Amino acid sequence: MSLQDAFFFDAARLDRIAEKRREAYAAAEPFPHAVIDDFLPVDVAERILEYFPEETSREWLEFKNAREKKLANNHDALMPPLIRHILAQFNAAAVCGFLEKLTGIEGIIPDPYFWGGGQHQIKPGGYLKVHADFNRHRKLPLDRRLNLLLYLNKDWEESYGGYLELWDREMKACVQRILPIFNRCVIFTTTSDSYHGHPEPLTCPEDRTRKSLALYYYTAGRPETEQNEPHTTIFKQRPGEGFRESNEGLTVKTVAKKLLPPIILDGIRAVRGRK
């Protein structure tokens, strides 16, 4: 990707979107959020999808337990250059300023580590149970305030499922169901009771997956009304659901992948490849 072909956000366009949607964002239920279709120029979204790694690629970490069954990668050094560049643009000043105007949250700070974010992919049968996100960055003294999800699923039919569900604070009802269609951006405020997830097992064809980019944004402190002790991801049961509520759970395999640096993981994969 040459510099002349690289994509950079149009700050003026983002400002217009924020101005148009900020009142609706603040009033949205069950917590402030926005759903913005055609968020990127279509040719840029098409290129991201073209370079999005297959589920069999070696960079994916596998999460597989009662609360989540998905693939994720937050190591930008393992990402295709185009996607690495796009994620950097999501962390740049134009997007941070847009998010401040849209949400009314001042002092937005992006995450250079993409902790918990980056590339996400869910195969048929996969899911992510309803949860509230971890509320502190694990390396930096920052409070998590916003999620931004960009979906990359072309020709996605309702029968495939994969809806992002937004639940009320009492976990009594799903208030919003958002289909993860191509080039749809979802932004929402994160607190210790902003419950959301993709809880129903994915029913798309075997040759399809649910693809997305995930960006999380922080501030140095948060309003007193939102303050809580630091916590990891809090998974919640829906009415009638049977799994055990818990903080984040990982398989031994996933823990090893999260802790080992990429250079060691590459060596392990190379050895496995020769067997």
C-alpha positions in Angstrom: 0.0 0.0 0.0 1.6 3.3 -1.1 1.1 6.5 0.7 -0.9 8.0 -2.2 -3.3 5.0 -1.9 -3.6 5.1 1.9 -6.9 6.0 3.5 -7.2 8.9 6.0 -10.5 10.0 7.7 -12.1 13.1 6.4 -12.5 15.1 9.7 -15.1 17.5 8.2 -17.3 14.6 7.2 -17.0 13.0 10.6 -17.9 16.4 12.2 -21.1 16.5 10.2 -22.1 13.0 11.3 -21.4 13.9 14.9 -23.4 17.1 14.7 -26.3 15.3 13.2 -26.4 12.4 15.6 -25.2 13.6 19.0 -28.6 14.3 20.5 -29.9 10.9 19.4 -26.8 9.2 20.7 -27.4 10.7 24.2 -31.1 9.7 24.2 -30.6 6.2 22.9 -31.8 3.2 25.0 -30.7 1.1 26.9 -27.5 3.2 27.0 -26.1 5.8 24.7 -25.2 4.4 21.3 -25.3 5.1 17.5 -25.6 2.8 14.5 -23.9 4.4 11.4 -24.2 2.7 8.0 -21.7 3.2 5.2 -19.2 4.5 7.7 -16.2 4.1 5.4 -15.9 4.8 1.7 -17.1 1.6 0.1 -13.9 0.9 -1.7 -12.0 1.1 1.6 -14.4 -1.3 3.3 -14.0 -3.6 0.3 -10.2 -3.6 0.6 -10.3 -4.3 4.4 -12.5 -7.3 3.7 -10.3 -8.5 0.9 -7.3 -8.5 3.3 -9.1 -9.8 6.4 -7.4 -13.0 7.4 -9.1 -16.3 7.0 -10.1 -18.1 10.2 -7.4 -20.7 9.5 -4.6 -18.1 9.6 -2.0 -18.5 12.4 -2.5 -15.1 14.0 -5.9 -15.8 15.6 -6.3 -16.5 19.3 -9.1 -18.9 20.1 -11.5 -18.3 23.0 -13.7 -21.3 23.6 -15.7 -21.7 26.8 -19.3 -21.4 28.1 -19.2 -17.6 27.8 -17.4 -17.0 24.5 -16.5 -18.9 21.4 -14.6 -16.7 19.0 -11.3 -15.7 17.4 -9.4 -12.5 18.0 -6.1 -10.8 17.3 -4.8 -7.6 18.8 -1.2 -7.9 17.7 -0.9 -5.3 15.0 2.5 -6.7 13.9 0.7 -9.9 12.8 -2.0 -8.0 10.8 -2.0 -7.3 7.1 -0.4 -3.8 6.5 -3.7 -2.4 5.2 -5.7 -3.4 8.3 -2.8 -2.2 10.5 -3.0 1.2 8.8 -6.8 1.4 9.1 -6.7 0.7 12.8 -4.1 3.4 13.2 -6.4 5.8 11.5 -9.2 4.9 14.0 -6.8 5.9 16.7 -5.9 9.2 15.1 -7.1 12.7 16.1 -9.9 12.9 13.5 -11.7 10.0 15.0 -11.0 10.9 18.6 -12.4 14.4 17.9 -15.5 12.9 16.2 -16.1 10.6 19.2 -15.9 13.6 21.6 -18.4 15.6 19.7 -20.8 12.6 19.1 -20.8 11.3 22.7 -20.1 14.5 24.8 -17.1 12.7 26.4 -14.1 15.0 26.6 -10.5 13.9 26.5 -10.8 10.7 24.5 -7.6 8.6 24.5 -7.2 5.8 21.9 -5.5 2.5 22.8 -2.2 1.9 21.0 -2.2 -1.7 22.3 -5.7 -2.6 21.0 -6.2 -4.5 24.3 -9.1 -6.8 23.7 -9.8 -5.2 20.3 -8.3 -5.4 16.9 -9.6 -8.1 14.6 -12.5 -10.3 15.7 -14.0 -13.3 13.9 -16.8 -15.7 14.8 -17.3 -19.0 13.0 -20.7 -20.8 12.7 -21.8 -21.9 16.1 -19.8 -19.2 17.8 -21.1 -16.6 20.3 -20.2 -14.0 22.9 -22.5 -14.0 25.8 -24.0 -10.8 27.2 -21.5 -8.9 29.3 -20.2 -5.6 30.6 -16.6 -4.9 29.5 -13.6 -4.5 31.7 -13.5 -1.0 33.0 -9.8 -0.2 33.3 -6.9 -0.5 30.8 -4.6 -3.3 31.8 -1.4 -1.4 31.1 -2.3 2.2 31.4 -4.1 4.2 34.2 -7.1 4.9 32.1 -10.9 4.3 32.3 -12.7 2.6 29.4 -15.5 4.8 28.0 -16.4 3.8 24.4 -16.6 0.9 22.1 -16.5 1.2 18.3 -17.3 -1.8 16.1 -17.0 -1.9 12.4 -18.7 -4.9 10.7 -17.4 -6.4 7.5 -20.1 -8.9 6.5 -21.3 -8.6 2.9 -24.7 -9.9 1.9 -25.5 -10.8 5.5 -28.9 -12.3 5.8 -31.1 -12.0 9.0 -31.3 -15.8 9.1 -27.5 -15.9 9.7 -28.0 -14.3 13.1 -25.0 -12.7 14.7 -27.0 -9.8 16.1 -25.4 -7.4 18.6 -27.8 -7.3 21.5 -28.0 -4.4 23.9 -29.7 -5.3 27.2 -31.2 -3.2 30.0 -29.4 -2.7 33.3 -31.5 -5.2 35.1 -30.9 -8.0 32.5 -34.6 -8.4 32.0 -34.9 -7.6 28.3 -33.0 -7.1 25.1 -33.8 -3.5 24.0 -31.9 -3.3 20.7 -30.8 -6.0 18.2 -28.3 -4.8 15.6 -27.5 -6.9 12.5 -23.8 -6.9 11.7 -24.0 -5.9 8.1 -21.1 -4.7 5.9 -19.7 -1.3 6.6 -22.0 -0.7 9.6 -20.3 1.1 12.5 -21.7 0.8 16.1 -20.5 3.1 18.8 -21.6 2.9 22.4 -20.8 4.1 25.9 -19.3 1.5 28.2 -20.0 1.4 31.9 -20.2 -1.5 34.4 -23.8 -2.1 33.5 -23.8 -1.5 29.7 -24.7 -5.1 29.0 -24.2 -6.3 25.4 -23.2 -9.3 23.4 -23.8 -11.7 20.6 -25.3 -14.5 22.7 -27.1 -16.7 20.2 -24.9 -19.2 18.3 -24.1 -18.0 14.8 -26.2 -19.8 12.1 -24.5 -18.6 8.9 -23.3 -21.1 6.3 -20.1 -23.0 7.0 -18.2 -21.0 4.5 -19.0 -17.7 6.2 -17.9 -16.0 9.4 -18.9 -12.9 11.3 -16.0 -10.4 10.9 -15.4 -7.1 12.6 -12.8 -4.6 13.7 -13.0 -3.4 17.4 -11.7 -0.2 18.8 -11.9 0.8 22.5 -11.4 4.4 23.8 -10.5 5.7 27.2 -10.3 8.8 29.4 -8.1 9.7 32.4 -10.9 9.3 35.0 -14.6 9.1 34.7 -17.7 10.8 36.3 -18.3 9.9 39.9 -21.7 8.5 39.0 -20.0 5.8 36.8 -17.1 4.9 39.1 -16.6 1.3 40.2 -13.7 -0.8 41.4 -11.6 -2.2 38.6 -13.1 -5.3 37.1 -12.5 -7.7 34.2 -15.3 -8.6 31.8 -18.5 -9.4 33.7 -20.7 -12.0 31.9 -24.4 -12.1 32.7 -27.1 -14.7 32.2 -30.2 -13.8 30.2 -33.5 -14.9 31.6 -33.6 -18.7 31.5 -30.0 -19.1 30.4 -28.0 -21.7 32.2 -24.3 -20.9 32.1 -22.4 -19.8 35.2 -22.0 -16.0 35.6 -18.4 -15.1 35.9 -15.6 -12.7 35.2 -13.6 -13.4 32.1 -12.7 -17.1 31.6 -10.0 -18.3 29.2 -8.8 -21.8 28.1 -5.2 -22.8 29.0 -4.4 -22.6 25.3 -5.7 -19.0 25.0 -3.9 -17.9 28.2 -0.6 -19.1 26.7 -1.3 -17.3 23.5 -2.1 -14.1 25.3 1.0 -14.2 27.5 3.6 -15.3 25.0 5.2 -12.7 22.8 4.6 -13.0 19.0 8.2 -14.1 18.3 7.8 -17.1 20.6 4.4 -18.0 19.2 5.9 -17.9 15.7 8.5 -20.4 16.7 6.0 -22.7 18.2 3.8 -22.5 15.1 6.8 -23.2 12.9 7.6 -26.4 14.9 4.0 -27.5 14.7 4.0 -26.9 11.0 6.9 -29.3 10.5 5.2 -32.1 12.3 
